[in-house]
Amino acid sequence: MVPGPRNLITDVAGLRVGNAEEAGLRSGVSVLLGERPFTAAISVMGGAPGTRETDLLAPDRLVQEVDALVLSGGSAFGLGACDGVMAGLRAQGRGFAVGDQRVPIVPGAILFDLLNGGAKDWRENPYPGLGRAALQAAAEDFALGSAGAGSGAMTGTLKGGLGSASAVLESGYTIGALVAVNALGSVTEPGGPRFWAAPWELGGEFGGLGPVSRIAPDAEPEPLKRQGEATTIAIVATDAALSQAQATRLATAAQDGMARAIVPSHSLLDGDLVFAAATGERPLADPVRDIFQLGHAAACTLARAIARAIYEAQARPGDPQPSWKTLYRPAATGPL
């Protein structure tokens, strides 16, 4: 597999991403939007998830497609971002038809960034407005790092962020990933610049530093955040034609990418989850083989997107954690 032309989730034709953030708030929203409704599913493996309208993503539910997916900061307040996205989509005439009404279907997930130093003393929840602004900003090109849902994210050791990556398989299918990394665990080796995801890196997309050199199999890590403060929320997308059941399997397989890139991951204190999105542009030629390969590609692509989120994070005044580039970029000029 090779990266798509943008190395973004929007290499899956028909998908766009919009970011909106507020500097003073140190938080933001990211929206994945399709040109038309798309199949979606979810896999939740963290112990503290925060979600909206995810029950309808089960294969036996009435609604089989969604209009958009939302990743947001703000903890439970951030679920209000879906309201803003729904309002914007309704104004566009989009949504599930019920009589003469349209009801946009907008599942979402949130991460906790309320203790990152930003101004959280709002009188009115800012997230519906951020959601609508992110929808309006949806485009094929978008910012990574300290942007959108990742703008106020942190990890156990370094500043978090928003990441994305893509891959084109020999079979012609495209896989993309979008992730906001706010993990309890670490994305790099202890005390060093190399990323756990390095074995899956393509084209030096997060520095080309090579694999980690220090692995401590006997380590017993301590939780560096309190209960409810950590979560990595992600979307993997493909142009393959998948049922909701097949998309659920894709989301489940993609969770391996989270475990490859974050150590530890899927803890009781994290709300780790993965949405899957399938636009249906390319029929499956061999359902068993294609799903097998798509799942592997989704895991690899998500691992890469997680590393890119940390690699691209920008330092800003008042950050409670250092960015990767602040600590390591001057010395990281190639494989170490």
RODO-2510 file (C-alpha; in nm, 4 decimals, decimal comma):
residues 336
     n   res          X          Y          Z
     1     m     0,0000     0,0000     0,0000
     2     v     0,1067     0,3606    -0,0608
     3     p    -0,0232     0,6930     0,0764
     4     g    -0,2932     0,8714    -0,1198
     5     p    -0,2113     1,2019    -0,2918
     6     r    -0,2975     1,4138     0,0141
     7     n    -0,2192     1,1526     0,2798
     8     l    -0,5477     1,2556     0,4401
     9     i    -0,8781     1,0819     0,4993
    10     t    -1,0184     1,2960     0,2180
    11     d    -0,8274     1,0800    -0,0303
    12     v    -1,1427     0,8685     0,0006
    13     a    -1,3403     1,0303    -0,2811
    14     g    -1,6518     1,2169    -0,1738
    15     l    -1,5381     1,2922     0,1820
    16     r    -1,4455     1,6291     0,3281
    17     v    -1,3274     1,7417     0,6706
    18     g    -1,3930     2,0708     0,8435
    19     n    -1,2139     2,2037     1,1521
    20     a    -1,3119     2,4825     1,3865
    21     e    -1,1325     2,5828     1,7027
    22     e    -1,1200     2,8701     1,9482
    23     a    -0,7760     2,9724     2,0709
    24     g    -0,8902     3,1064     2,4065
    25     l    -1,1020     2,8010     2,4720
    26     r    -0,8179     2,5659     2,3718
    27     s    -1,0686     2,3330     2,2156
    28     g    -1,2402     2,2615     1,8887
    29     v    -1,4423     2,0372     1,6606
    30     s    -1,3752     1,8275     1,3502
    31     v    -1,6496     1,7105     1,1145
    32     l    -1,6339     1,4374     0,8496
    33     l    -1,8886     1,5107     0,5779
    34     g    -1,9870     1,3084     0,2732
    35     e    -2,1212     1,4344    -0,0558
    36     r    -2,4139     1,2045     0,0217
    37     p    -2,5072     0,9801     0,3162
    38     f    -2,2641     0,6985     0,3892
    39     t    -2,2618     0,3731     0,5836
    40     a    -2,1196     0,4069     0,9339
    41     a    -2,0383     0,1839     1,2295
    42     i    -1,8519     0,2033     1,5591
    43     s    -1,6226     0,0014     1,7845
    44     v    -1,5742     0,1125     2,1470
    45     m    -1,2873    -0,0360     2,3475
    46     g    -1,2144     0,2329     2,6046
    47     g    -1,3712     0,2289     2,9493
    48     a    -1,4935     0,5901     2,9541
    49     p    -1,6526     0,6801     2,6180
    50     g    -1,8655     0,9844     2,5460
    51     t    -2,0912     0,9495     2,2432
    52     r    -2,4107     1,0610     2,0749
    53     e    -2,6459     0,8620     1,8474
    54     t    -2,4159     0,5631     1,8274
    55     d    -2,6819     0,3052     1,9153
    56     l    -2,8320     0,3523     1,5692
    57     l    -2,5063     0,2340     1,4101
    58     a    -2,5797    -0,1295     1,4939
    59     p    -2,6527    -0,3452     1,1869
    60     d    -3,0120    -0,4183     1,2946
    61     r    -3,1229    -0,0538     1,3190
    62     l    -3,3621     0,1236     1,0810
    63     v    -3,1203     0,3947     0,9672
    64     q    -2,8297     0,2446     0,7727
    65     e    -2,6497     0,5652     0,6677
    66     v    -2,5415     0,8902     0,8311
    67     d    -2,4880     1,2431     0,7015
    68     a    -2,1777     1,3313     0,9030
    69     l    -1,9559     1,2202     1,1912
    70     v    -1,8316     1,4576     1,4610
    71     l    -1,5190     1,4497     1,6779
    72     s    -1,5160     1,7176     1,9486
    73     g    -1,3343     1,8438     2,2513
    74     g    -1,5263     1,9706     2,5513
    75     s    -1,6174     1,6475     2,7273
    76     a    -1,9975     1,6082     2,7505
    77     f    -2,0452     1,9734     2,6520
    78     g    -1,8826     1,8891     2,3195
    79     l    -2,1715     1,6621     2,2260
    80     g    -2,3538     1,9876     2,1523
    81     a    -2,1336     2,0224     1,8429
    82     c    -2,3623     1,7688     1,6762
    83     d    -2,6508     2,0155     1,7243
    84     g    -2,4670     2,2753     1,5207
    85     v    -2,3845     2,0262     1,2479
    86     m    -2,7453     1,9077     1,2366
    87     a    -2,8709     2,2644     1,2067
    88     g    -2,6315     2,3357     0,9220
    89     l    -2,7243     2,0179     0,7360
    90     r    -3,0958     2,0811     0,7838
    91     a    -3,0517     2,4256     0,6320
    92     q    -2,8976     2,2498     0,3300
    93     g    -3,2009     2,0229     0,2992
    94     r    -3,0093     1,7145     0,4062
    95     g    -3,1223     1,4394     0,6411
    96     f    -3,3263     1,1238     0,6820
    97     a    -3,6702     1,1776     0,5275
    98     v    -3,9645     1,1508     0,7695
    99     g    -4,2770     1,2718     0,5931
   100     d    -4,2063     1,6257     0,4787
   101     q    -3,9258     1,6680     0,7342
   102     r    -3,5533     1,5979     0,7128
   103     v    -3,3620     1,4764     1,0176
   104     p    -2,9835     1,4840     0,9716
   105     i    -2,8165     1,1792     1,1259
   106     v    -2,4987     1,2974     1,2995
   107     p    -2,3299     1,0601     1,5473
   108     g    -2,0438     1,2052     1,7459
   109     a    -1,7792     1,1384     2,0090
   110     i    -1,5972     1,3629     2,2535
   111     l    -1,2677     1,3886     2,4372
   112     f    -1,1869     1,5608     2,7661
   113     d    -0,9901     1,8861     2,7366
   114     l    -1,1478     2,0927     3,0156
   115     l    -0,8297     2,1145     3,2263
   116     n    -0,5815     2,2263     2,9613
   117     g    -0,5582     2,5915     3,0635
   118     g    -0,8213     2,7294     2,8267
   119     a    -1,1038     2,9615     2,9238
   120     k    -1,3921     2,7322     3,0135
   121     d    -1,6096     2,9880     3,1965
   122     w    -1,8553     3,0301     2,9090
   123     r    -2,2127     3,1429     2,9700
   124     e    -2,3396     2,9659     2,6605
   125     n    -2,2090     2,6335     2,5355
   126     p    -1,9716     2,7214     2,2474
   127     y    -1,9745     2,3779     2,0866
   128     p    -2,2907     2,4041     1,8749
   129     g    -2,1380     2,7119     1,7088
   130     l    -1,8046     2,5370     1,6626
   131     g    -1,9831     2,2389     1,5086
   132     r    -2,1629     2,4542     1,2553
   133     a    -1,8416     2,6431     1,1758
   134     a    -1,6571     2,3151     1,1203
   135     l    -1,9314     2,1987     0,8850
   136     q    -1,9053     2,5196     0,6848
   137     a    -1,5265     2,4784     0,6633
   138     a    -1,5452     2,1234     0,5239
   139     a    -1,2940     2,0757     0,2411
   140     e    -1,0584     1,8190     0,0943
   141     d    -0,7563     1,9905     0,2537
   142     f    -0,7471     2,0647     0,6257
   143     a    -0,4995     2,1351     0,9037
   144     l    -0,3405     1,8733     1,1289
   145     g    -0,1828     1,9033     1,4723
   146     s    -0,3304     2,1718     1,6963
   147     a    -0,6509     2,2016     1,4968
   148     g    -1,0144     2,1029     1,5234
   149     a    -1,0929     1,8394     1,7838
   150     g    -0,7216     1,8025     1,8569
   151     s    -0,6544     2,1684     1,9292
   152     g    -0,6569     2,1241     2,3071
   153     a    -0,5633     1,7571     2,3294
   154     m    -0,2911     1,6152     2,5540
   155     t    -0,1324     1,2737     2,6058
   156     g     0,0425     1,1177     2,8991
   157     t     0,3665     1,2964     2,8099
   158     l     0,3325     1,5254     2,5051
   159     k     0,0859     1,7674     2,3536
   160     g    -0,1816     1,5827     2,1586
   161     g    -0,3446     1,6794     1,8332
   162     l    -0,5413     1,5945     1,5205
   163     g    -0,3930     1,3451     1,2774
   164     s    -0,4833     1,1923     0,9438
   165     a    -0,3346     0,9511     0,6909
   166     s    -0,4408     0,7455     0,3913
   167     a    -0,3413     0,4383     0,1942
   168     v    -0,4237     0,3028    -0,1494
   169     l    -0,4207    -0,0763    -0,1717
   170     e    -0,3039    -0,2778    -0,4711
   171     s    -0,6671    -0,3797    -0,5146
   172     g    -0,7523    -0,0134    -0,5721
   173     y    -0,9463     0,0517    -0,2523
   174     t    -0,8585     0,3597    -0,0501
   175     i    -0,8452     0,3722     0,3301
   176     g    -0,8207     0,6923     0,5319
   177     a    -0,8043     0,7766     0,9025
   178     l    -0,8838     1,0860     1,1092
   179     v    -0,8024     1,0911     1,4793
   180     a    -0,7969     1,3266     1,7768
   181     v    -0,5313     1,1995     2,0177
   182     n    -0,5913     1,2816     2,3844
   183     a    -0,4559     0,9557     2,5239
   184     l    -0,3542     0,8566     2,8726
   185     g    -0,0695     0,6574     2,7230
   186     s     0,2384     0,7684     2,5318
   187     v     0,2803     0,7848     2,1531
   188     t     0,6620     0,7794     2,1728
   189     e     0,9249     0,5634     2,3386
   190     p     1,0119     0,6600     2,6978
   191     g     1,2202     0,9771     2,6992
   192     g     1,2830     0,9798     2,3258
   193     p     1,1540     1,1029     1,9944
   194     r     1,0720     0,7784     1,8150
   195     f     0,7107     0,6824     1,7638
   196     w     0,5640     0,3448     1,8541
   197     a     0,3940     0,3559     1,5130
   198     a     0,7282     0,3766     1,3294
   199     p     0,7116     0,0261     1,1718
   200     w     0,4059     0,1383     0,9744
   201     e     0,5361     0,4808     0,8662
   202     l     0,5201     0,5598     0,4942
   203     g     0,7440     0,8179     0,3314
   204     g     0,8837     0,9850     0,6422
   205     e     0,5421     1,1288     0,7289
   206     f     0,6316     1,1691     1,0956
   207     g     1,0044     1,2263     1,0755
   208     g     1,1431     0,8987     0,9413
   209     l     1,3293     0,8353     1,2658
   210     g     1,3088     0,4587     1,2528
   211     p     1,1736     0,2149     1,5129
   212     v     1,1969     0,2614     1,8868
   213     s     1,5183     0,1536     2,0548
   214     r     1,4014     0,1220     2,4153
   215     i     1,1201    -0,1199     2,4964
   216     a     1,0528    -0,2049     2,8591
   217     p     0,8397    -0,5216     2,8705
   218     d     0,8549    -0,5216     3,2516
   219     a     0,7261    -0,1630     3,2844
   220     e     0,4227    -0,0980     3,5032
   221     p     0,3007     0,2470     3,3947
   222     e     0,1143     0,4784     3,6270
   223     p    -0,1946     0,6673     3,5023
   224     l    -0,0809     1,0231     3,4280
   225     k    -0,4346     1,1563     3,4014
   226     r    -0,7364     1,1283     3,6252
   227     q    -1,0514     0,9321     3,5543
   228     g    -1,2433     1,0742     3,2589
   229     e    -0,9607     1,2941     3,1270
   230     a    -0,8320     1,0728     2,8457
   231     t    -0,9687     0,9536     2,5125
   232     t    -0,8554     0,8902     2,1566
   233     i    -1,1428     0,9205     1,9100
   234     a    -1,1008     0,8213     1,5474
   235     i    -1,2679     0,7592     1,2123
   236     v    -1,1483     0,5173     0,9471
   237     a    -1,3049     0,5518     0,6033
   238     t    -1,3021     0,3623     0,2759
   239     d    -1,4515     0,3846    -0,0700
   240     a    -1,5470     0,0155    -0,0552
   241     a    -1,9145    -0,0811    -0,0528
   242     l    -1,9675    -0,2204     0,2985
   243     s    -2,2740    -0,3187     0,4957
   244     q    -2,3033    -0,1928     0,8525
   245     a    -2,1885    -0,5330     0,9749
   246     q    -1,8805    -0,5198     0,7516
   247     a    -1,8119    -0,1605     0,8558
   248     t    -1,8315    -0,2691     1,2206
   249     r    -1,5637    -0,5276     1,1509
   250     l    -1,3511    -0,2578     0,9852
   251     a    -1,3804    -0,0349     1,2933
   252     t    -1,2917    -0,3280     1,5193
   253     a    -0,9843    -0,4190     1,3141
   254     a    -0,8727    -0,0537     1,3164
   255     q    -0,8504    -0,0636     1,6959
   256     d    -0,5267    -0,2601     1,6484
   257     g    -0,3769     0,0584     1,5062
   258     m    -0,4517     0,2400     1,8289
   259     a    -0,2746    -0,0301     2,0281
   260     r     0,0263    -0,0135     1,7948
   261     a     0,0630     0,3625     1,8306
   262     i    -0,0303     0,4332     2,1957
   263     v     0,1173     0,2540     2,4966
   264     p    -0,0876     0,1718     2,6952
   265     s    -0,4209     0,2063     2,5151
   266     h    -0,7850     0,0986     2,5665
   267     s    -0,7604     0,1538     2,9418
   268     l    -1,0451     0,1939     3,1887
   269     l    -0,9627     0,5656     3,1981
   270     d    -0,9700     0,6174     2,8188
   271     g    -1,2813     0,6508     2,6038
   272     d    -1,1080     0,5021     2,3005
   273     l    -1,3363     0,4397     2,0037
   274     v    -1,3274     0,4132     1,6257
   275     f    -1,6005     0,5032     1,3785
   276     a    -1,5958     0,3409     1,0350
   277     a    -1,7333     0,5133     0,7256
   278     a    -1,7889     0,3528     0,3849
   279     t    -1,8919     0,5577     0,0827
   280     g    -1,9770     0,2524    -0,1307
   281     e    -1,8094     0,3714    -0,4499
   282     r    -1,6227     0,0434    -0,5155
   283     p    -1,8032    -0,2933    -0,4877
   284     l    -1,6228    -0,5764    -0,3124
   285     a    -1,4659    -0,8182    -0,5595
   286     d    -1,3907    -1,0865    -0,3001
   287     p    -1,5744    -1,0112     0,0277
   288     v    -1,3540    -1,2301     0,2472
   289     r    -1,0176    -1,1259     0,1025
   290     d    -1,1136    -0,7606     0,0612
   291     i    -1,2459    -0,7214     0,4171
   292     f    -0,9342    -0,8972     0,5485
   293     q    -0,7019    -0,6568     0,3653
   294     l    -0,9101    -0,3487     0,4402
   295     g    -0,9003    -0,4277     0,8120
   296     h    -0,5227    -0,4586     0,8085
   297     a    -0,4884    -0,1360     0,6103
   298     a    -0,7238     0,0454     0,8491
   299     a    -0,5100    -0,0538     1,1499
   300     c    -0,1867     0,0540     0,9793
   301     t    -0,3362     0,3826     0,8599
   302     l    -0,4816     0,4708     1,1997
   303     a    -0,1445     0,4032     1,3681
   304     r     0,0194     0,6427     1,1220
   305     a    -0,2473     0,9080     1,1749
   306     i    -0,1959     0,8930     1,5527
   307     a     0,1790     0,9538     1,5183
   308     r     0,1155     1,2388     1,2729
   309     a    -0,1174     1,4051     1,5260
   310     i     0,1653     1,4341     1,7779
   311     y     0,4303     1,5107     1,5179
   312     e     0,2268     1,8005     1,3732
   313     a     0,1154     1,9573     1,7052
   314     q     0,2153     2,3231     1,7311
   315     a     0,3519     2,4862     2,0457
   316     r     0,1434     2,7747     2,1798
   317     p     0,1915     3,0078     2,4777
   318     g     0,0605     2,8595     2,8003
   319     d     0,0651     2,4969     2,6844
   320     p     0,0605     2,2616     2,9846
   321     q     0,2665     2,0091     2,7867
   322     p     0,5524     2,0435     2,5378
   323     s     0,4957     1,9643     2,1732
   324     w     0,7002     1,6923     2,0041
   325     k     0,8660     1,9464     1,7739
   326     t     0,9630     2,1706     2,0657
   327     l     1,1516     1,8856     2,2295
   328     y     1,2882     1,6912     1,9366
   329     r     1,2710     1,8637     1,5990
   330     p     1,6076     2,0453     1,6169
   331     a     1,7872     1,7155     1,6728
   332     a     1,5669     1,4941     1,4566
   333     t     1,7133     1,5214     1,1086
   334     g     1,6715     1,1599     1,0014
   335     p     1,6977     0,8063     1,1363
   336     l     1,8647     0,8099     1,4754
***
